[in-house]
Amino acid sequence: MVALTFLTRADCHLCDTARDTIAEAVAGRDVSVHEIDIDTDDDLSGQYGWDVPVVLLDGRQHSFHRVDANRLSKALVALGA
């Protein structure tokens, strides 16, 4: 199973778009999605600031600001999902 962590914040239009893209990319795949609002975590907020949304795959940064569906899908396949 691939662990996808989605770092976001409230009232973020890029995050809303990314959320939809992620949902499409993970549909039917062996992926666990964990969404975190960075404003609830001082360390994450300090690390990522205004660079949300951020997608981490198995703990490694895959994308930020915009999530490309094809690139994410290929990365998931490469990781066995």
Buried (B, 14 or more C-beta within 10 A) or exposed (E): EBBBBBBBBEEBEBBEEBBEBBEEBBEEBEBEBEEBBBEEEEEBBEEBEEEBBBBBBEEEEBBBEEBBEEBBBEBBEEBEB
